[in-house]
Amino acid sequence: YVDAGDLGLAHLCDDHVEALAHIDRFYANYRSIRWFGPRLVIRVGVLPDRDQLADLNDRFSSMTTDGRGLRVVGPTPAETAEHDDVEAKRLALMLDPSRVAGLHRLIAALNELVPRSS
C-alpha cells in the first residue's frame, strides 16, 4: 500500500552526522506549515521570485485541488491574533490531501531557493 511517491517521506542513514545534515537541509528555508480549512500555508524565510514561483507552479500545481498552485500571501487573521510566526513569509495552496507525499518534494524545492552553507 505504499505508493512510489511515499518513498520520499523517509530518509535512511547510518550515522548521526548525515542525519543532522538532512535535518539542516530540511529547514534551510522552510519554517512550518499550518492548515486553514482546505488551504495550506507554508512559512518560509525566503520567498521565490516571480520566475521561481512560475517554475514551482509548473512542477507542483498538480498537487492542488484548484490547479492554481502556490500564491504569496500574508498572515491570516488567526495567525495575527495568535502572534503565530507573523514575521515569516508565506505561500499558500489548496493541497489535495491525496498528494500530501509530494509536500516533501515541494519543501525541498523551496529549500533550494537559499544557498547551502558549506
A tleap script that builds the chain and sets N, CA, C and O, in Angstrom:
source leaprc.protein.ff14SB
mol = sequence {
  NTYR VAL ASP ALA GLY ASP LEU GLY LEU ALA
  HIE LEU CYS ASP ASP HIE VAL GLU ALA LEU
  ALA HIE ILE ASP ARG PHE TYR ALA ASN TYR
  ARG SER ILE ARG TRP PHE GLY PRO ARG LEU
  VAL ILE ARG VAL GLY VAL LEU PRO ASP ARG
  ASP GLN LEU ALA ASP LEU ASN ASP ARG PHE
  SER SER MET THR THR ASP GLY ARG GLY LEU
  ARG VAL VAL GLY PRO THR PRO ALA GLU THR
  ALA GLU HIE ASP ASP VAL GLU ALA LYS ARG
  LEU ALA LEU MET LEU ASP PRO SER ARG VAL
  ALA GLY LEU HIE ARG LEU ILE ALA ALA LEU
  ASN GLU LEU VAL PRO ARG SER CSER
}
set mol.1.N position { 0.795 -1.199 0.000 }
set mol.1.CA position { 0.000 0.000 0.000 }
set mol.1.C position { 0.840 1.266 0.000 }
set mol.1.O position { 0.311 2.357 0.213 }
set mol.2.N position { 2.125 1.141 -0.232 }
set mol.2.CA position { 2.996 2.302 -0.293 }
set mol.2.C position { 3.159 2.701 -1.749 }
set mol.2.O position { 3.598 1.908 -2.583 }
set mol.3.N position { 2.801 3.936 -2.038 }
set mol.3.CA position { 2.952 4.488 -3.379 }
set mol.3.C position { 4.415 4.892 -3.581 }
set mol.3.O position { 5.103 5.230 -2.617 }
set mol.4.N position { 4.883 4.858 -4.805 }
set mol.4.CA position { 6.270 5.234 -5.088 }
set mol.4.C position { 6.585 6.640 -4.577 }
set mol.4.O position { 7.693 6.887 -4.102 }
set mol.5.N position { 5.629 7.560 -4.667 }
set mol.5.CA position { 5.838 8.918 -4.171 }
set mol.5.C position { 6.026 8.989 -2.671 }
set mol.5.O position { 6.620 9.941 -2.167 }
set mol.6.N position { 5.527 7.993 -1.947 }
set mol.6.CA position { 5.654 7.971 -0.495 }
set mol.6.C position { 7.073 7.672 -0.033 }
set mol.6.O position { 7.416 7.943 1.118 }
set mol.7.N position { 7.899 7.118 -0.911 }
set mol.7.CA position { 9.262 6.765 -0.521 }
set mol.7.C position { 10.085 8.002 -0.163 }
set mol.7.O position { 11.070 7.900 0.568 }
set mol.8.N position { 9.690 9.162 -0.671 }
set mol.8.CA position { 10.384 10.400 -0.338 }
set mol.8.C position { 10.102 10.891 1.072 }
set mol.8.O position { 10.690 11.878 1.513 }
set mol.9.N position { 9.216 10.219 1.777 }
set mol.9.CA position { 8.884 10.634 3.138 }
set mol.9.C position { 9.867 10.107 4.168 }
set mol.9.O position { 9.806 10.498 5.334 }
set mol.10.N position { 10.765 9.236 3.762 }
set mol.10.CA position { 11.739 8.654 4.683 }
set mol.10.C position { 13.142 8.878 4.144 }
set mol.10.O position { 13.361 8.937 2.934 }
set mol.11.N position { 14.077 9.001 5.059 }
set mol.11.CA position { 15.488 9.114 4.686 }
set mol.11.C position { 16.267 8.163 5.584 }
set mol.11.O position { 16.289 8.329 6.803 }
set mol.12.N position { 16.890 7.192 4.992 }
set mol.12.CA position { 17.669 6.228 5.758 }
set mol.12.C position { 19.136 6.639 5.753 }
set mol.12.O position { 19.693 7.007 4.719 }
set mol.13.N position { 19.740 6.569 6.920 }
set mol.13.CA position { 21.170 6.866 7.009 }
set mol.13.C position { 21.771 6.057 8.143 }
set mol.13.O position { 21.061 5.512 8.988 }
set mol.14.N position { 23.090 5.991 8.142 }
set mol.14.CA position { 23.797 5.153 9.106 }
set mol.14.C position { 24.534 5.921 10.196 }
set mol.14.O position { 25.058 5.312 11.127 }
set mol.15.N position { 24.583 7.250 10.097 }
set mol.15.CA position { 25.297 7.973 11.153 }
set mol.15.C position { 24.614 9.293 11.475 }
set mol.15.O position { 23.844 9.834 10.680 }
set mol.16.N position { 24.915 9.786 12.649 }
set mol.16.CA position { 24.249 10.991 13.139 }
set mol.16.C position { 24.645 12.240 12.343 }
set mol.16.O position { 23.844 13.169 12.241 }
set mol.17.N position { 25.828 12.287 11.789 }
set mol.17.CA position { 26.262 13.445 11.014 }
set mol.17.C position { 25.381 13.592 9.772 }
set mol.17.O position { 24.928 14.690 9.447 }
set mol.18.N position { 25.149 12.492 9.094 }
set mol.18.CA position { 24.280 12.515 7.916 }
set mol.18.C position { 22.850 12.876 8.312 }
set mol.18.O position { 22.183 13.636 7.610 }
set mol.19.N position { 22.382 12.335 9.431 }
set mol.19.CA position { 21.023 12.646 9.895 }
set mol.19.C position { 20.879 14.136 10.199 }
set mol.19.O position { 19.888 14.755 9.811 }
set mol.20.N position { 21.857 14.710 10.887 }
set mol.20.CA position { 21.809 16.141 11.201 }
set mol.20.C position { 21.874 16.991 9.934 }
set mol.20.O position { 21.179 18.001 9.833 }
set mol.21.N position { 22.693 16.597 8.978 }
set mol.21.CA position { 22.780 17.330 7.708 }
set mol.21.C position { 21.438 17.290 6.980 }
set mol.21.O position { 21.019 18.286 6.390 }
set mol.22.N position { 20.772 16.151 7.020 }
set mol.22.CA position { 19.464 16.027 6.384 }
set mol.22.C position { 18.452 16.964 7.046 }
set mol.22.O position { 17.677 17.628 6.357 }
set mol.23.N position { 18.458 17.017 8.352 }
set mol.23.CA position { 17.546 17.912 9.086 }
set mol.23.C position { 17.866 19.372 8.765 }
set mol.23.O position { 16.955 20.169 8.544 }
set mol.24.N position { 19.139 19.724 8.738 }
set mol.24.CA position { 19.536 21.093 8.399 }
set mol.24.C position { 19.054 21.477 7.005 }
set mol.24.O position { 18.564 22.589 6.805 }
set mol.25.N position { 19.187 20.566 6.034 }
set mol.25.CA position { 18.710 20.838 4.671 }
set mol.25.C position { 17.197 21.040 4.663 }
set mol.25.O position { 16.681 21.899 3.949 }
set mol.26.N position { 16.485 20.231 5.471 }
set mol.26.CA position { 15.017 20.315 5.502 }
set mol.26.C position { 14.552 21.684 5.986 }
set mol.26.O position { 13.505 22.169 5.558 }
set mol.27.N position { 15.323 22.310 6.877 }
set mol.27.CA position { 14.944 23.612 7.422 }
set mol.27.C position { 15.805 24.757 6.875 }
set mol.27.O position { 15.917 25.800 7.519 }
set mol.28.N position { 16.405 24.579 5.714 }
set mol.28.CA position { 17.236 25.631 5.131 }
set mol.28.C position { 16.429 26.893 4.832 }
set mol.28.O position { 16.938 28.001 5.002 }
set mol.29.N position { 15.197 26.746 4.395 }
set mol.29.CA position { 14.307 27.867 4.081 }
set mol.29.C position { 12.930 27.637 4.697 }
set mol.29.O position { 12.301 28.573 5.190 }
set mol.30.N position { 12.475 26.409 4.665 }
set mol.30.CA position { 11.175 26.019 5.215 }
set mol.30.C position { 11.157 26.257 6.722 }
set mol.30.O position { 12.119 25.949 7.425 }
set mol.31.N position { 10.032 26.817 7.208 }
set mol.31.CA position { 9.886 27.049 8.653 }
set mol.31.C position { 8.792 26.184 9.261 }
set mol.31.O position { 9.015 25.496 10.257 }
set mol.32.N position { 7.604 26.223 8.654 }
set mol.32.CA position { 6.487 25.456 9.213 }
set mol.32.C position { 5.308 25.524 8.248 }
set mol.32.O position { 5.320 26.269 7.268 }
set mol.33.N position { 4.294 24.725 8.553 }
set mol.33.CA position { 3.046 24.770 7.790 }
set mol.33.C position { 1.881 24.851 8.769 }
set mol.33.O position { 1.999 24.496 9.942 }
set mol.34.N position { 0.764 25.326 8.256 }
set mol.34.CA position { -0.453 25.360 9.055 }
set mol.34.C position { -1.649 25.284 8.109 }
set mol.34.O position { -1.697 25.962 7.082 }
set mol.35.N position { -2.600 24.455 8.476 }
set mol.35.CA position { -3.830 24.311 7.699 }
set mol.35.C position { -4.846 25.346 8.151 }
set mol.35.O position { -4.988 25.612 9.344 }
set mol.36.N position { -5.549 25.927 7.189 }
set mol.36.CA position { -6.688 26.803 7.422 }
set mol.36.C position { -7.801 26.281 6.539 }
set mol.36.O position { -7.940 26.686 5.386 }
set mol.37.N position { -8.591 25.378 7.093 }
set mol.37.CA position { -9.593 24.698 6.284 }
set mol.37.C position { -8.884 23.901 5.208 }
set mol.37.O position { -7.963 23.143 5.510 }
set mol.38.N position { -9.296 24.057 3.949 }
set mol.38.CA position { -8.648 23.309 2.864 }
set mol.38.C position { -7.347 23.948 2.360 }
set mol.38.O position { -6.652 23.371 1.523 }
set mol.39.N position { -7.023 25.136 2.873 }
set mol.39.CA position { -5.833 25.862 2.411 }
set mol.39.C position { -4.651 25.577 3.330 }
set mol.39.O position { -4.765 25.633 4.555 }
set mol.40.N position { -3.512 25.269 2.710 }
set mol.40.CA position { -2.275 25.029 3.448 }
set mol.40.C position { -1.382 26.248 3.291 }
set mol.40.O position { -1.130 26.706 2.177 }
set mol.41.N position { -0.910 26.767 4.404 }
set mol.41.CA position { 0.018 27.893 4.392 }
set mol.41.C position { 1.399 27.353 4.758 }
set mol.41.O position { 1.575 26.692 5.782 }
set mol.42.N position { 2.369 27.650 3.902 }
set mol.42.CA position { 3.753 27.225 4.109 }
set mol.42.C position { 4.554 28.467 4.472 }
set mol.42.O position { 4.567 29.447 3.727 }
set mol.43.N position { 5.215 28.421 5.607 }
set mol.43.CA position { 6.021 29.546 6.063 }
set mol.43.C position { 7.483 29.296 5.686 }
set mol.43.O position { 8.026 28.213 5.903 }
set mol.44.N position { 8.094 30.326 5.120 }
set mol.44.CA position { 9.483 30.232 4.663 }
set mol.44.C position { 10.243 31.486 5.079 }
set mol.44.O position { 9.646 32.500 5.440 }
set mol.45.N position { 11.556 31.399 5.022 }
set mol.45.CA position { 12.389 32.565 5.287 }
set mol.45.C position { 12.562 33.436 4.053 }
set mol.45.O position { 12.621 34.661 4.155 }
set mol.46.N position { 12.643 32.795 2.870 }
set mol.46.CA position { 12.869 33.492 1.610 }
set mol.46.C position { 11.779 33.086 0.623 }
set mol.46.O position { 11.552 31.899 0.389 }
set mol.47.N position { 11.112 34.075 0.051 }
set mol.47.CA position { 10.101 33.792 -0.969 }
set mol.47.C position { 10.756 33.583 -2.332 }
set mol.47.O position { 11.822 34.135 -2.603 }
set mol.48.N position { 10.126 32.796 -3.179 }
set mol.48.CA position { 10.628 32.683 -4.554 }
set mol.48.C position { 10.373 33.986 -5.302 }
set mol.48.O position { 9.401 34.689 -5.027 }
set mol.49.N position { 11.258 34.304 -6.255 }
set mol.49.CA position { 10.966 35.447 -7.121 }
set mol.49.C position { 9.920 35.013 -8.148 }
set mol.49.O position { 9.484 33.862 -8.132 }
set mol.50.N position { 9.525 35.888 -9.010 }
set mol.50.CA position { 8.436 35.601 -9.955 }
set mol.50.C position { 8.747 34.402 -10.847 }
set mol.50.O position { 7.888 33.547 -11.058 }
set mol.51.N position { 9.978 34.336 -11.374 }
set mol.51.CA position { 10.345 33.209 -12.240 }
set mol.51.C position { 10.406 31.898 -11.458 }
set mol.51.O position { 9.978 30.854 -11.950 }
set mol.52.N position { 10.938 31.957 -10.245 }
set mol.52.CA position { 10.997 30.757 -9.410 }
set mol.52.C position { 9.592 30.280 -9.038 }
set mol.52.O position { 9.324 29.079 -9.018 }
set mol.53.N position { 8.704 31.224 -8.747 }
set mol.53.CA position { 7.329 30.857 -8.415 }
set mol.53.C position { 6.645 30.200 -9.613 }
set mol.53.O position { 5.922 29.216 -9.457 }
set mol.54.N position { 6.873 30.742 -10.801 }
set mol.54.CA position { 6.307 30.135 -12.007 }
set mol.54.C position { 6.835 28.713 -12.196 }
set mol.54.O position { 6.081 27.807 -12.553 }
set mol.55.N position { 8.128 28.523 -11.958 }
set mol.55.CA position { 8.724 27.191 -12.072 }
set mol.55.C position { 8.123 26.241 -11.032 }
set mol.55.O position { 7.775 25.106 -11.357 }
set mol.56.N position { 8.004 26.697 -9.801 }
set mol.56.CA position { 7.407 25.864 -8.752 }
set mol.56.C position { 5.978 25.477 -9.132 }
set mol.56.O position { 5.569 24.334 -8.930 }
set mol.57.N position { 5.229 26.415 -9.674 }
set mol.57.CA position { 3.847 26.113 -10.057 }
set mol.57.C position { 3.779 25.169 -11.246 }
set mol.57.O position { 2.864 24.350 -11.331 }
set mol.58.N position { 4.730 25.269 -12.163 }
set mol.58.CA position { 4.781 24.296 -13.259 }
set mol.58.C position { 5.012 22.892 -12.716 }
set mol.58.O position { 4.438 21.921 -13.208 }
set mol.59.N position { 5.855 22.797 -11.703 }
set mol.59.CA position { 6.227 21.498 -11.148 }
set mol.59.C position { 5.225 20.938 -10.151 }
set mol.59.O position { 5.083 19.720 -10.043 }
set mol.60.N position { 4.518 21.810 -9.411 }
set mol.60.CA position { 3.736 21.325 -8.280 }
set mol.60.C position { 2.242 21.667 -8.310 }
set mol.60.O position { 1.525 21.282 -7.385 }
set mol.61.N position { 1.749 22.362 -9.317 }
set mol.61.CA position { 0.318 22.723 -9.313 }
set mol.61.C position { -0.585 21.494 -9.401 }
set mol.61.O position { -1.761 21.569 -9.046 }
set mol.62.N position { -0.053 20.366 -9.867 }
set mol.62.CA position { -0.864 19.148 -9.916 }
set mol.62.C position { -1.193 18.627 -8.518 }
set mol.62.O position { -2.051 17.758 -8.366 }
set mol.63.N position { -0.517 19.151 -7.504 }
set mol.63.CA position { -0.795 18.751 -6.122 }
set mol.63.C position { -1.998 19.495 -5.535 }
set mol.63.O position { -2.441 19.194 -4.427 }
set mol.64.N position { -2.516 20.456 -6.276 }
set mol.64.CA position { -3.580 21.301 -5.739 }
set mol.64.C position { -4.955 20.846 -6.199 }
set mol.64.O position { -5.100 20.163 -7.213 }
set mol.65.N position { -5.945 21.237 -5.437 }
set mol.65.CA position { -7.322 20.910 -5.816 }
set mol.65.C position { -7.884 21.920 -6.804 }
set mol.65.O position { -8.859 21.629 -7.496 }
set mol.66.N position { -7.283 23.101 -6.880 }
set mol.66.CA position { -7.798 24.144 -7.767 }
set mol.66.C position { -6.916 24.391 -8.987 }
set mol.66.O position { -7.279 25.186 -9.854 }
set mol.67.N position { -5.757 23.721 -9.069 }
set mol.67.CA position { -4.866 23.877 -10.215 }
set mol.67.C position { -4.137 25.202 -10.261 }
set mol.67.O position { -3.397 25.462 -11.209 }
set mol.68.N position { -4.327 26.046 -9.263 }
set mol.68.CA position { -3.707 27.374 -9.273 }
set mol.68.C position { -2.282 27.371 -8.747 }
set mol.68.O position { -1.501 28.265 -9.073 }
set mol.69.N position { -1.939 26.402 -7.956 }
set mol.69.CA position { -0.581 26.338 -7.433 }
set mol.69.C position { -0.365 27.226 -6.223 }
set mol.69.O position { -1.288 27.522 -5.465 }
set mol.70.N position { 0.871 27.637 -6.068 }
set mol.70.CA position { 1.292 28.448 -4.924 }
set mol.70.C position { 1.010 29.920 -5.167 }
set mol.70.O position { 1.131 30.422 -6.285 }
set mol.71.N position { 0.629 30.604 -4.081 }
set mol.71.CA position { 0.436 32.047 -4.124 }
set mol.71.C position { 1.109 32.659 -2.902 }
set mol.71.O position { 1.071 32.083 -1.814 }
set mol.72.N position { 1.721 33.817 -3.077 }
set mol.72.CA position { 2.296 34.541 -1.952 }
set mol.72.C position { 1.142 35.185 -1.191 }
set mol.72.O position { 0.282 35.838 -1.784 }
set mol.73.N position { 1.131 34.996 0.132 }
set mol.73.CA position { 0.062 35.545 0.975 }
set mol.73.C position { 0.682 36.171 2.219 }
set mol.73.O position { 1.853 35.958 2.533 }
set mol.74.N position { -0.134 36.939 2.907 }
set mol.74.CA position { 0.263 37.491 4.197 }
set mol.74.C position { -0.273 36.617 5.313 }
set mol.74.O position { -0.941 35.616 5.055 }
set mol.75.N position { 0.015 36.988 6.553 }
set mol.75.CA position { -0.501 36.213 7.686 }
set mol.75.C position { -2.036 36.234 7.687 }
set mol.75.O position { -2.655 37.242 7.348 }
set mol.76.N position { -2.618 35.135 8.064 }
set mol.76.CA position { -4.078 35.073 8.186 }
set mol.76.C position { -4.494 35.827 9.452 }
set mol.76.O position { -3.663 36.059 10.330 }
set mol.77.N position { -5.754 36.206 9.554 }
set mol.77.CA position { -6.219 36.845 10.789 }
set mol.77.C position { -5.963 35.979 12.028 }
set mol.77.O position { -5.632 36.501 13.092 }
set mol.78.N position { -6.115 34.663 11.890 }
set mol.78.CA position { -5.876 33.777 13.031 }
set mol.78.C position { -4.404 33.818 13.448 }
set mol.78.O position { -4.104 33.865 14.641 }
set mol.79.N position { -3.494 33.801 12.487 }
set mol.79.CA position { -2.072 33.854 12.814 }
set mol.79.C position { -1.722 35.177 13.488 }
set mol.79.O position { -0.955 35.210 14.451 }
set mol.80.N position { -2.285 36.256 12.979 }
set mol.80.CA position { -2.017 37.570 13.559 }
set mol.80.C position { -2.543 37.634 14.993 }
set mol.80.O position { -1.837 38.087 15.895 }
set mol.81.N position { -3.775 37.184 15.202 }
set mol.81.CA position { -4.377 37.219 16.542 }
set mol.81.C position { -3.590 36.371 17.535 }
set mol.81.O position { -3.492 36.708 18.715 }
set mol.82.N position { -3.026 35.258 17.040 }
set mol.82.CA position { -2.285 34.338 17.909 }
set mol.82.C position { -0.787 34.639 17.956 }
set mol.82.O position { -0.032 33.937 18.629 }
set mol.83.N position { -0.353 35.691 17.236 }
set mol.83.CA position { 1.079 36.027 17.144 }
set mol.83.C position { 1.871 34.801 16.693 }
set mol.83.O position { 2.935 34.502 17.234 }
set mol.84.N position { 1.341 34.104 15.701 }
set mol.84.CA position { 1.898 32.830 15.243 }
set mol.84.C position { 2.848 33.044 14.068 }
set mol.84.O position { 2.438 32.978 12.909 }
set mol.85.N position { 4.125 33.302 14.376 }
set mol.85.CA position { 5.178 33.443 13.368 }
set mol.85.C position { 4.794 34.460 12.292 }
set mol.85.O position { 4.981 34.217 11.099 }
set mol.86.N position { 4.258 35.595 12.727 }
set mol.86.CA position { 3.754 36.586 11.771 }
set mol.86.C position { 4.848 37.209 10.920 }
set mol.86.O position { 4.555 37.761 9.860 }
set mol.87.N position { 6.116 37.136 11.361 }
set mol.87.CA position { 7.197 37.726 10.574 }
set mol.87.C position { 7.628 36.840 9.399 }
set mol.87.O position { 8.320 37.306 8.494 }
set mol.88.N position { 7.226 35.582 9.410 }
set mol.88.CA position { 7.612 34.674 8.317 }
set mol.88.C position { 6.911 35.072 7.021 }
set mol.88.O position { 5.814 35.631 7.030 }
set mol.89.N position { 7.562 34.774 5.931 }
set mol.89.CA position { 6.945 34.945 4.620 }
set mol.89.C position { 6.106 33.705 4.353 }
set mol.89.O position { 6.372 32.641 4.911 }
set mol.90.N position { 5.083 33.840 3.491 }
set mol.90.CA position { 4.123 32.756 3.325 }
set mol.90.C position { 3.754 32.500 1.876 }
set mol.90.O position { 3.671 33.403 1.044 }
set mol.91.N position { 3.539 31.220 1.623 }
set mol.91.CA position { 2.955 30.755 0.371 }
set mol.91.C position { 1.741 29.923 0.756 }
set mol.91.O position { 1.742 29.257 1.791 }
set mol.92.N position { 0.721 29.961 -0.062 }
set mol.92.CA position { -0.478 29.174 0.229 }
set mol.92.C position { -0.870 28.379 -1.004 }
set mol.92.O position { -0.613 28.788 -2.136 }
set mol.93.N position { -1.495 27.238 -0.763 }
set mol.93.CA position { -2.033 26.417 -1.837 }
set mol.93.C position { -3.186 25.595 -1.298 }
set mol.93.O position { -3.299 25.360 -0.095 }
set mol.94.N position { -4.028 25.167 -2.203 }
set mol.94.CA position { -5.140 24.282 -1.868 }
set mol.94.C position { -4.638 22.865 -2.135 }
set mol.94.O position { -4.839 22.320 -3.221 }
set mol.95.N position { -3.985 22.276 -1.135 }
set mol.95.CA position { -3.333 20.981 -1.305 }
set mol.95.C position { -4.350 19.857 -1.354 }
set mol.95.O position { -5.211 19.741 -0.482 }
set mol.96.N position { -4.241 19.034 -2.378 }
set mol.96.CA position { -5.053 17.829 -2.495 }
set mol.96.C position { -4.535 16.838 -1.458 }
set mol.96.O position { -3.379 16.423 -1.543 }
set mol.97.N position { -5.358 16.443 -0.476 }
set mol.97.CA position { -4.876 15.540 0.570 }
set mol.97.C position { -4.304 14.227 0.045 }
set mol.97.O position { -3.461 13.617 0.701 }
set mol.98.N position { -4.748 13.790 -1.120 }
set mol.98.CA position { -4.208 12.544 -1.668 }
set mol.98.C position { -2.797 12.734 -2.227 }
set mol.98.O position { -2.147 11.759 -2.604 }
set mol.99.N position { -2.323 13.969 -2.282 }
set mol.99.CA position { -0.987 14.256 -2.817 }
set mol.99.C position { -0.037 14.798 -1.756 }
set mol.99.O position { 0.976 15.420 -2.075 }
set mol.100.N position { -0.371 14.559 -0.506 }
set mol.100.CA position { 0.430 15.121 0.586 }
set mol.100.C position { 1.874 14.610 0.573 }
set mol.100.O position { 2.763 15.309 1.059 }
set mol.101.N position { 2.128 13.441 0.047 }
set mol.101.CA position { 3.505 12.927 -0.016 }
set mol.101.C position { 4.388 13.842 -0.866 }
set mol.101.O position { 5.591 13.929 -0.620 }
set mol.102.N position { 3.828 14.512 -1.842 }
set mol.102.CA position { 4.593 15.434 -2.675 }
set mol.102.C position { 5.023 16.689 -1.943 }
set mol.102.O position { 5.863 17.446 -2.431 }
set mol.103.N position { 4.444 16.909 -0.770 }
set mol.103.CA position { 4.798 18.091 0.006 }
set mol.103.C position { 6.286 18.100 0.363 }
set mol.103.O position { 6.890 19.171 0.414 }
set mol.104.N position { 6.881 16.957 0.608 }
set mol.104.CA position { 8.312 16.913 0.909 }
set mol.104.C position { 9.142 17.347 -0.294 }
set mol.104.O position { 10.168 18.008 -0.129 }
set mol.105.N position { 8.718 16.987 -1.491 }
set mol.105.CA position { 9.438 17.438 -2.690 }
set mol.105.C position { 9.306 18.952 -2.854 }
set mol.105.O position { 10.263 19.627 -3.234 }
set mol.106.N position { 8.114 19.479 -2.566 }
set mol.106.CA position { 7.901 20.922 -2.641 }
set mol.106.C position { 8.777 21.642 -1.617 }
set mol.106.O position { 9.398 22.654 -1.940 }
set mol.107.N position { 8.831 21.137 -0.400 }
set mol.107.CA position { 9.672 21.754 0.630 }
set mol.107.C position { 11.139 21.714 0.205 }
set mol.107.O position { 11.863 22.689 0.404 }
set mol.108.N position { 11.582 20.610 -0.373 }
set mol.108.CA position { 12.965 20.521 -0.860 }
set mol.108.C position { 13.221 21.581 -1.931 }
set mol.108.O position { 14.286 22.199 -1.949 }
set mol.109.N position { 12.254 21.792 -2.819 }
set mol.109.CA position { 12.412 22.806 -3.868 }
set mol.109.C position { 12.460 24.208 -3.250 }
set mol.109.O position { 13.235 25.052 -3.699 }
set mol.110.N position { 11.648 24.458 -2.236 }
set mol.110.CA position { 11.692 25.757 -1.552 }
set mol.110.C position { 13.026 25.954 -0.842 }
set mol.110.O position { 13.546 27.069 -0.792 }
set mol.111.N position { 13.573 24.888 -0.300 }
set mol.111.CA position { 14.864 24.982 0.370 }
set mol.111.C position { 15.996 25.275 -0.596 }
set mol.111.O position { 17.025 25.816 -0.193 }
set mol.112.N position { 15.828 24.929 -1.859 }
set mol.112.CA position { 16.856 25.213 -2.865 }
set mol.112.C position { 16.909 26.690 -3.226 }
set mol.112.O position { 17.813 27.114 -3.947 }
set mol.113.N position { 15.963 27.480 -2.740 }
set mol.113.CA position { 15.959 28.911 -3.021 }
set mol.113.C position { 17.040 29.661 -2.250 }
set mol.113.O position { 17.360 30.804 -2.576 }
set mol.114.N position { 17.597 29.024 -1.236 }
set mol.114.CA position { 18.663 29.655 -0.447 }
set mol.114.C position { 19.963 28.888 -0.668 }
set mol.114.O position { 19.947 27.663 -0.785 }
set mol.115.N position { 21.088 29.597 -0.726 }
set mol.115.CA position { 22.363 28.896 -0.911 }
set mol.115.C position { 22.669 28.001 0.278 }
set mol.115.O position { 22.380 28.346 1.424 }
set mol.116.N position { 23.247 26.868 -0.008 }
set mol.116.CA position { 23.648 25.937 1.063 }
set mol.116.C position { 24.921 26.433 1.707 }
set mol.116.O position { 25.838 26.898 1.031 }
set mol.117.N position { 24.967 26.327 3.034 }
set mol.117.CA position { 26.197 26.678 3.735 }
set mol.117.C position { 27.176 25.507 3.609 }
set mol.117.O position { 26.771 24.349 3.507 }
set mol.118.N position { 28.447 25.828 3.619 }
set mol.118.CA position { 29.437 24.755 3.463 }
set mol.118.C position { 29.896 24.230 4.792 }
set mol.118.O position { 30.729 23.324 4.843 }
savepdb mol mol.pdb
quit
